[in-house]
Amino acid sequence: MVELKNVSFRYGMEESGNLHEASLDHVDLTVQDGEFVLLTGPSGCGKTTILRLINGLIPHFYPGVTKGSVTVNGRSVQERELYETALQVGSVFQNPRSQFYNVDTTGELAFGCENRGLPEKEIYARIDDTVRRFGIEKLMDRNIFRLSDGEKQKIACASVDVAGSEIILLDEPSANLDHTATLALREMIRLWRARGKTIIAAEHRIAYLWDLIDRAVILRDGKILKELSGEEKNALTDEELSVMGLRSVTPEAPDEINLPALKESDRTMVLRDFVLSYPGAKQPVLNLPELRLAVGEITAITGANGAGKTSFLNCLCGLEKRCRGTLEYEGKRYDRKARQKLCFMVMQDTGNQLFTESVLDEVLISLPKDMAGGKERAAELLKRLDLDGFPDRHPQSLSGGQKQRLALACALASGRKLLLLDEPTSGLDFAHMMETAELLKQLRDMGTTILVVTHDSELIRACCGRKLSFDAR
């Protein structure tokens, strides 16, 4: 059993007086053995903080001030060593790359058991059992860093399963997964449920697991706003959920949304000879002799994990040196280096493009150098993206959704004509997803051409007028 009693938490260092606002405020939560509980609510509401308190990353990795008690099977997490809690609690993070310790997939599955000193024969037996039940035979003995995001997520889930954790924590596990990979994740969760595992998931995209959960806990501003039992959650409509700030519980694949790639009336830009191959690969990751895209529109780029969508954006914005194609845009031809000044890209892992010591400074460095009134413009953008309360916060201390919105603020500040976004709503709740959609439509109306790599059907319906599907290679 997992129990939080009157828990409050603030990130930061008490000794230096550098404490942030409360992330949790007098939270009481009990999760019974074998129960599947969903934590949901706006970005930054405290979902991830609760998971970190349960698995011991708070206080052993993330410093801060904790009040109240957190216990797992009757023992205080705060008073135990991190490795002791890890014997009972397994975690799957939003970005599985951050939890890998090996280069090969089989070694990663064995890692947790090896750390516990289990006999080699038992380790292999556990791996074989997990691989068979999860159907991941084709992923064994592979280089982890050559896997798609969906395949990495499967390995992260499988490593928790091999370790035999009785309590499994999932932090936005579907954030970067395509529809097929999300269904595979659902099946893994269903298998855990059948084995009586205790599961706690922090998630915005709730459609794929809504019928599996026993209870939904809705948080806001670090407090539990509402708890929904099985009967209560099943009685809610999508309209009622949206009023509560939650996403739809009606599953929909992007492929089911019918939008044209181009219309006859569209002005177009032309990509020529965009070819990208990696050393030793049997076929190119990207092979586009010619591709026309609509100018002044929002085009969704869809397709399975590993189909080359992110590589396409990297090539288009000039980040990929091995791709030397050209872009014809508004009567001019742009080579790779010229495209770097034409495009602004919001990356899938936004933490990789945040460099300064404060949220305000991050926006300021993205503004044109000759712009007057830079601070006022930066403050205005932060307010538009609901970040005006964090100007002095370090960007890396923000939640995943807040980092995503900060990267969008930087994109708006840049004023570039081509805006490329890689999964811009992966960590966003319903309200902020809709705000993002409205911002993109405003930018489109100002003449910006926008390409969005996304698996988010709700975002596509909210703002995209064109759709280009990439086939897995």
C-alpha positions as CSV (number, residue, x, y, z in Angstrom):
1,M,0.0,0.0,0.0
2,V,1.1,3.6,-0.8
3,E,0.1,6.3,1.5
4,L,0.6,10.1,1.6
5,K,-0.6,11.8,4.8
6,N,-0.9,15.6,4.9
7,V,2.1,16.0,2.5
8,S,3.4,19.4,1.4
9,F,6.5,19.9,-0.7
10,R,8.6,22.8,-2.0
11,Y,11.5,22.3,-4.4
12,G,14.8,24.1,-3.6
13,M,17.5,24.4,-1.0
14,E,16.2,25.6,2.4
15,E,19.7,26.4,3.7
16,S,20.3,29.0,0.9
17,G,16.7,30.3,1.1
18,N,16.2,29.3,-2.5
19,L,12.8,27.6,-2.2
20,H,10.2,27.6,-5.0
21,E,6.4,28.0,-4.5
22,A,4.7,24.9,-3.1
23,S,4.4,22.0,-5.5
24,L,2.1,20.1,-3.1
25,D,-0.1,21.5,-0.5
26,H,-1.5,19.1,2.2
27,V,-2.2,16.1,0.0
28,D,-3.7,13.0,1.4
29,L,-3.7,9.9,-0.9
30,T,-4.0,6.2,-0.3
31,V,-3.4,3.6,-3.0
32,Q,-4.4,0.0,-2.1
33,D,-2.5,-3.1,-3.2
34,G,-3.4,-4.0,-6.8
35,E,-5.2,-0.7,-7.5
36,F,-4.7,1.3,-10.6
37,V,-4.9,5.1,-9.9
38,L,-4.6,7.8,-12.5
39,L,-3.2,11.2,-11.5
40,T,-4.2,13.9,-13.9
41,G,-4.6,17.7,-14.0
42,P,-2.9,20.8,-15.5
43,S,0.8,20.9,-16.2
44,G,2.7,21.7,-13.0
45,C,-0.2,20.6,-10.7
46,G,2.1,18.2,-8.8
47,K,1.6,14.8,-10.5
48,T,5.3,14.1,-11.1
49,T,6.2,15.4,-7.6
50,I,3.9,12.8,-6.1
51,L,5.6,10.0,-8.1
52,R,9.0,11.3,-7.0
53,L,8.0,11.2,-3.4
54,I,6.8,7.6,-3.7
55,N,9.9,6.3,-5.5
56,G,12.3,8.2,-3.3
57,L,13.8,10.6,-5.9
58,I,12.5,13.2,-3.4
59,P,14.5,13.8,-1.2
60,H,17.4,11.6,-2.4
61,F,17.8,13.3,-5.8
62,Y,15.6,16.3,-5.9
63,P,16.2,18.6,-2.9
64,G,13.4,20.4,-1.2
65,V,11.3,20.7,2.0
66,T,8.8,17.9,2.7
67,K,6.2,18.0,5.4
68,G,3.9,15.1,6.2
69,S,4.7,11.4,5.7
70,V,5.1,9.2,2.6
71,T,5.0,5.4,3.2
72,V,5.3,2.3,1.0
73,N,4.1,-0.8,2.6
74,G,4.2,0.9,6.0
75,R,7.8,2.1,5.8
76,S,8.8,5.8,5.4
77,V,10.3,6.5,2.0
78,Q,12.1,9.5,3.4
79,E,13.9,7.4,6.0
80,R,14.9,4.6,3.7
81,E,17.8,4.5,1.3
82,L,16.9,4.9,-2.4
83,Y,18.0,1.4,-3.3
84,E,15.7,0.0,-0.6
85,T,12.6,1.7,-2.1
86,A,13.7,0.6,-5.6
87,L,13.3,-3.0,-4.5
88,Q,9.6,-2.5,-4.4
89,V,8.9,0.5,-6.7
90,G,9.7,0.6,-10.4
91,S,9.4,3.8,-12.5
92,V,8.9,4.5,-16.1
93,F,9.7,8.1,-17.0
94,Q,8.3,10.4,-19.7
95,N,11.7,10.3,-21.4
96,P,12.9,6.6,-21.2
97,R,16.3,7.6,-22.4
98,S,17.0,9.2,-19.0
99,Q,16.7,5.9,-17.2
100,F,18.8,3.6,-19.4
101,Y,22.2,2.3,-18.1
102,N,23.2,0.0,-20.9
103,V,23.7,0.4,-24.7
104,D,22.0,-2.9,-25.6
105,T,18.4,-3.9,-24.9
106,T,19.1,-7.3,-23.3
107,G,21.6,-5.8,-20.9
108,E,19.1,-3.1,-19.9
109,L,16.5,-5.7,-19.0
110,A,19.0,-7.6,-16.9
111,F,20.4,-4.5,-15.1
112,G,18.0,-4.3,-12.2
113,C,18.2,-8.0,-11.4
114,E,22.0,-7.9,-11.6
115,N,22.1,-5.0,-9.1
116,R,20.1,-7.2,-6.7
117,G,22.6,-10.0,-7.1
118,L,20.1,-12.5,-8.5
119,P,21.5,-15.8,-10.0
120,E,22.2,-15.7,-13.7
121,K,19.8,-18.5,-14.4
122,E,16.9,-16.6,-12.7
123,I,17.8,-13.4,-14.6
124,Y,17.6,-15.2,-17.9
125,A,14.3,-16.9,-16.9
126,R,12.8,-13.5,-16.0
127,I,13.9,-11.9,-19.2
128,D,12.5,-14.8,-21.3
129,D,9.2,-14.6,-19.4
130,T,8.9,-10.8,-19.9
131,V,9.9,-10.9,-23.6
132,R,7.3,-13.6,-24.3
133,R,4.4,-11.9,-22.5
134,F,5.2,-8.5,-24.0
135,G,5.9,-9.9,-27.5
136,I,9.2,-7.9,-27.8
137,E,11.4,-10.7,-29.3
138,K,12.5,-8.4,-32.2
139,L,13.8,-5.8,-29.7
140,M,16.3,-8.1,-28.0
141,D,20.1,-7.7,-28.6
142,R,19.6,-4.3,-30.2
143,N,21.3,-1.0,-29.7
144,I,19.0,1.0,-27.5
145,F,19.9,4.3,-29.2
146,R,18.8,2.9,-32.6
147,L,15.3,2.3,-31.3
148,S,12.3,4.5,-32.0
149,D,10.7,6.3,-29.0
150,G,7.9,3.7,-28.9
151,E,10.4,0.9,-28.8
152,K,12.4,2.6,-26.1
153,Q,9.3,2.9,-24.0
154,K,8.6,-0.8,-24.4
155,I,12.2,-1.6,-23.1
156,A,11.7,0.8,-20.1
157,C,8.4,-1.0,-19.2
158,A,10.0,-4.4,-19.8
159,S,12.9,-3.6,-17.5
160,V,10.5,-2.7,-14.7
161,D,8.6,-6.0,-15.3
162,V,11.8,-8.1,-15.3
163,A,12.8,-6.5,-12.0
164,G,9.6,-7.8,-10.5
165,S,8.5,-4.5,-9.0
166,E,5.1,-4.8,-7.2
167,I,4.4,-1.0,-7.4
168,I,4.8,0.6,-10.9
169,L,4.9,4.4,-11.4
170,L,4.3,5.8,-14.9
171,D,5.1,9.4,-15.7
172,E,3.4,10.6,-18.9
173,P,4.3,7.3,-20.5
174,S,2.4,7.9,-23.8
175,A,3.7,11.5,-24.3
176,N,5.9,10.7,-27.4
177,L,4.2,7.5,-28.6
178,D,2.3,7.0,-31.9
179,H,-1.2,5.4,-31.8
180,T,0.1,1.8,-32.3
181,A,2.8,2.2,-29.6
182,T,0.2,3.6,-27.2
183,L,-2.0,0.6,-27.8
184,A,1.1,-1.6,-27.0
185,L,1.6,0.4,-23.8
186,R,-2.0,-0.2,-22.9
187,E,-1.5,-3.9,-23.4
188,M,1.5,-3.9,-21.1
189,I,-0.5,-2.1,-18.4
190,R,-3.3,-4.6,-18.8
191,L,-0.8,-7.5,-18.3
192,W,0.4,-5.8,-15.1
193,R,-3.1,-5.4,-13.9
194,A,-3.8,-9.1,-14.5
195,R,-0.8,-9.9,-12.3
196,G,-2.1,-7.7,-9.4
197,K,0.5,-5.0,-9.7
198,T,-0.2,-1.6,-8.0
199,I,0.0,1.0,-10.7
200,I,0.0,4.8,-10.4
201,A,0.1,6.8,-13.7
202,A,0.5,10.5,-14.1
203,E,-1.0,11.3,-17.5
204,H,-2.7,13.9,-19.7
205,R,-3.7,11.6,-22.6
206,I,-6.2,9.5,-20.8
207,A,-8.2,7.9,-23.5
208,Y,-6.1,4.7,-23.8
209,L,-6.3,3.8,-20.1
210,W,-9.6,5.3,-19.0
211,D,-11.4,2.0,-18.9
212,L,-8.5,0.3,-17.1
213,I,-8.2,2.6,-14.0
214,D,-9.9,2.0,-10.7
215,R,-9.9,5.7,-9.7
216,A,-8.9,9.1,-11.1
217,V,-7.3,11.8,-8.9
218,I,-7.5,15.3,-10.3
219,L,-5.0,17.8,-9.1
220,R,-4.7,21.5,-9.4
221,D,-2.1,23.9,-7.9
222,G,-0.7,21.1,-5.7
223,K,-4.0,20.1,-4.2
224,I,-6.4,17.2,-4.9
225,L,-9.3,18.9,-6.5
226,K,-11.5,15.8,-7.0
227,E,-11.4,12.0,-6.8
228,L,-13.5,10.0,-9.2
229,S,-14.5,6.4,-8.5
230,G,-15.0,3.9,-11.3
231,E,-18.7,4.6,-11.6
232,E,-18.2,8.4,-11.4
233,K,-15.6,8.5,-14.1
234,N,-17.6,6.3,-16.5
235,A,-20.6,8.6,-16.2
236,L,-18.6,11.6,-17.5
237,T,-18.9,12.9,-21.1
238,D,-16.1,14.4,-23.1
239,E,-17.7,17.8,-22.7
240,E,-17.8,17.5,-18.9
241,L,-14.2,16.4,-18.9
242,S,-13.1,19.4,-20.9
243,V,-14.8,21.7,-18.4
244,M,-12.7,20.0,-15.7
245,G,-9.6,20.7,-17.8
246,L,-9.1,17.1,-18.9
247,R,-8.6,15.6,-22.3
248,S,-11.0,13.4,-24.3
249,V,-11.5,9.8,-23.3
250,T,-12.6,8.9,-26.9
251,P,-9.6,7.2,-28.6
252,E,-8.8,8.5,-32.1
253,A,-5.8,7.8,-34.3
254,P,-4.3,10.7,-36.4
255,D,-4.8,8.5,-39.5
256,E,-8.5,8.7,-38.9
257,I,-8.5,12.4,-39.4
258,N,-9.1,13.3,-43.1
259,L,-7.1,16.4,-44.2
260,P,-5.4,17.1,-47.5
261,A,-1.6,17.5,-47.8
262,L,-2.2,20.3,-50.2
263,K,-5.1,22.2,-51.9
264,E,-5.0,23.5,-55.4
265,S,-5.2,27.1,-54.2
266,D,-2.2,26.8,-51.8
267,R,1.0,28.7,-52.3
268,T,3.8,26.1,-51.9
269,M,7.4,25.8,-50.9
270,V,9.5,23.1,-52.5
271,L,12.0,20.8,-50.8
272,R,14.5,19.2,-53.2
273,D,16.9,16.3,-52.8
274,F,16.4,15.8,-49.0
275,V,18.2,12.5,-48.5
276,L,19.6,11.3,-45.1
277,S,21.4,8.1,-44.5
278,Y,23.2,6.9,-41.4
279,P,26.5,4.8,-41.7
280,G,25.7,1.1,-41.9
281,A,22.0,1.6,-42.5
282,K,20.4,-0.6,-45.2
283,Q,18.2,2.2,-46.5
284,P,17.9,6.1,-46.1
285,V,16.1,7.5,-43.1
286,L,14.8,10.1,-45.4
287,N,14.5,10.1,-49.2
288,L,12.6,13.1,-50.6
289,P,13.6,14.0,-54.2
290,E,10.8,16.6,-54.2
291,L,8.2,17.6,-51.7
292,R,5.7,20.5,-51.8
293,L,4.2,21.9,-48.6
294,A,1.6,24.6,-48.1
295,V,2.9,28.1,-47.3
296,G,1.0,30.0,-44.6
297,E,-0.8,27.0,-43.3
298,I,-0.4,24.6,-40.3
299,T,0.6,21.2,-41.6
300,A,0.5,18.1,-39.3
301,I,3.3,15.6,-39.9
302,T,2.1,12.2,-38.8
303,G,3.3,8.7,-38.9
304,A,4.6,5.9,-36.7
305,N,7.6,6.2,-34.3
306,G,10.7,5.7,-36.4
307,A,9.2,6.8,-39.7
308,G,11.7,9.8,-40.0
309,K,9.5,12.7,-38.9
310,T,12.0,14.2,-36.5
311,S,14.9,13.6,-38.9
312,F,12.8,15.5,-41.5
313,L,12.5,18.5,-39.2
314,N,16.2,18.4,-38.4
315,C,17.0,18.4,-42.1
316,L,14.6,21.2,-42.9
317,C,15.9,23.6,-40.3
318,G,19.5,22.8,-41.1
319,L,20.6,21.0,-38.0
320,E,21.5,17.8,-39.8
321,K,24.8,18.2,-41.6
322,R,24.5,15.0,-43.6
323,C,21.4,16.3,-45.4
324,R,22.3,19.0,-48.0
325,G,19.0,19.4,-49.8
326,T,17.6,22.8,-50.8
327,L,14.4,24.7,-50.0
328,E,12.7,27.0,-52.5
329,Y,10.6,29.5,-50.5
330,E,9.0,32.8,-51.6
331,G,11.2,33.0,-54.7
332,K,14.5,32.3,-52.9
333,R,16.6,29.1,-52.6
334,Y,17.9,28.2,-49.2
335,D,20.8,25.8,-48.5
336,R,21.3,24.2,-45.1
337,K,23.1,27.1,-43.5
338,A,20.6,29.7,-44.8
339,R,17.7,27.6,-43.5
340,Q,19.1,27.9,-40.0
341,K,18.2,31.6,-40.1
342,L,14.8,31.1,-41.7
343,C,13.5,28.4,-39.3
344,F,12.9,28.1,-35.6
345,M,12.5,24.6,-34.2
346,V,10.9,23.5,-30.9
347,M,12.4,20.2,-30.1
348,Q,10.7,17.1,-28.7
349,D,13.0,17.2,-25.7
350,T,12.8,20.9,-24.9
351,G,15.3,20.7,-22.1
352,N,18.0,20.4,-24.9
353,Q,17.3,23.9,-26.1
354,L,17.0,25.9,-22.9
355,F,20.3,27.4,-22.0
356,T,20.0,30.4,-19.6
357,E,19.7,30.8,-15.9
358,S,16.1,32.2,-15.9
359,V,12.8,31.9,-17.8
360,L,12.9,35.6,-18.7
361,D,16.4,35.4,-20.0
362,E,15.5,32.4,-22.2
363,V,12.9,34.5,-24.0
364,L,15.1,37.6,-24.2
365,I,17.9,35.7,-26.1
366,S,15.4,34.6,-28.7
367,L,14.3,38.1,-29.5
368,P,15.8,39.9,-32.5
369,K,18.9,41.8,-31.3
370,D,17.7,45.2,-32.6
371,M,14.3,45.0,-31.0
372,A,13.4,47.9,-28.7
373,G,11.5,47.1,-25.5
374,G,12.8,43.6,-25.3
375,K,11.9,43.0,-21.6
376,E,8.3,44.2,-22.1
377,R,7.9,42.0,-25.2
378,A,9.4,39.0,-23.3
379,A,7.1,39.6,-20.3
380,E,4.1,39.8,-22.7
381,L,4.9,36.4,-24.3
382,L,5.4,34.8,-20.9
383,K,1.9,36.0,-19.9
384,R,0.4,34.7,-23.1
385,L,1.8,31.3,-22.3
386,D,0.8,31.3,-18.6
387,L,4.4,31.5,-17.5
388,D,4.3,35.1,-16.1
389,G,4.6,33.7,-12.5
390,F,8.1,32.2,-13.2
391,P,10.3,34.9,-14.7
392,D,13.2,34.2,-12.3
393,R,12.9,30.4,-12.2
394,H,15.7,28.3,-13.7
395,P,14.2,26.8,-17.0
396,Q,15.4,23.3,-16.0
397,S,13.4,23.4,-12.8
398,L,10.1,23.7,-14.7
399,S,7.7,20.8,-15.3
400,G,7.7,19.1,-18.7
401,G,4.6,21.0,-19.8
402,Q,6.0,24.4,-18.6
403,K,9.3,23.8,-20.5
404,Q,7.2,23.0,-23.6
405,R,5.4,26.4,-23.3
406,L,8.7,28.2,-22.6
407,A,10.1,26.8,-25.9
408,L,7.0,28.0,-27.6
409,A,7.5,31.5,-26.1
410,C,11.0,31.5,-27.5
411,A,9.7,30.5,-30.9
412,L,7.2,33.4,-30.9
413,A,9.9,35.8,-29.8
414,S,12.2,34.8,-32.7
415,G,9.7,36.0,-35.4
416,R,11.0,33.4,-37.9
417,K,8.9,32.7,-41.0
418,L,9.1,28.9,-40.7
419,L,8.1,27.4,-37.4
420,L,8.8,23.7,-36.9
421,L,7.5,21.9,-33.8
422,D,8.3,18.3,-32.7
423,E,5.5,17.0,-30.4
424,P,4.7,20.4,-29.0
425,T,1.8,19.1,-26.8
426,S,3.5,16.0,-25.4
427,G,3.4,17.3,-21.8
428,L,0.4,19.6,-22.0
429,D,-3.0,19.3,-20.4
430,F,-6.2,20.1,-22.3
431,A,-6.3,23.8,-21.6
432,H,-2.7,24.5,-22.5
433,M,-3.0,22.3,-25.6
434,M,-6.0,24.4,-26.7
435,E,-4.0,27.6,-25.9
436,T,-1.1,26.3,-28.0
437,A,-3.6,25.6,-30.9
438,E,-4.9,29.1,-30.7
439,L,-1.4,30.6,-30.7
440,L,-0.4,28.5,-33.8
441,K,-3.6,29.8,-35.6
442,Q,-2.7,33.4,-34.7
443,L,0.8,32.9,-36.1
444,R,-0.6,31.3,-39.2
445,D,-2.9,34.3,-39.7
446,M,0.2,36.5,-39.4
447,G,1.8,34.6,-42.4
448,T,3.9,32.1,-40.5
449,T,4.3,28.6,-42.1
450,I,4.0,26.0,-39.4
451,L,4.9,22.3,-39.6
452,V,3.9,20.2,-36.5
453,V,5.1,16.6,-35.9
454,T,2.5,15.2,-33.7
455,H,0.6,12.1,-32.5
456,D,-2.0,14.3,-30.8
457,S,-5.3,13.9,-32.6
458,E,-6.9,16.6,-30.5
459,L,-4.3,19.2,-31.5
460,I,-4.7,18.2,-35.2
461,R,-8.4,18.8,-35.0
462,A,-8.0,22.0,-33.1
463,C,-5.7,23.8,-35.5
464,C,-4.2,21.9,-38.5
465,G,-5.6,22.4,-42.0
466,R,-3.2,20.1,-43.8
467,K,-1.7,16.7,-43.0
468,L,1.2,14.8,-44.4
469,S,1.7,11.2,-43.4
470,F,5.1,9.6,-43.2
471,D,5.3,5.8,-43.8
472,A,7.5,3.7,-41.5
473,R,10.6,2.5,-43.4
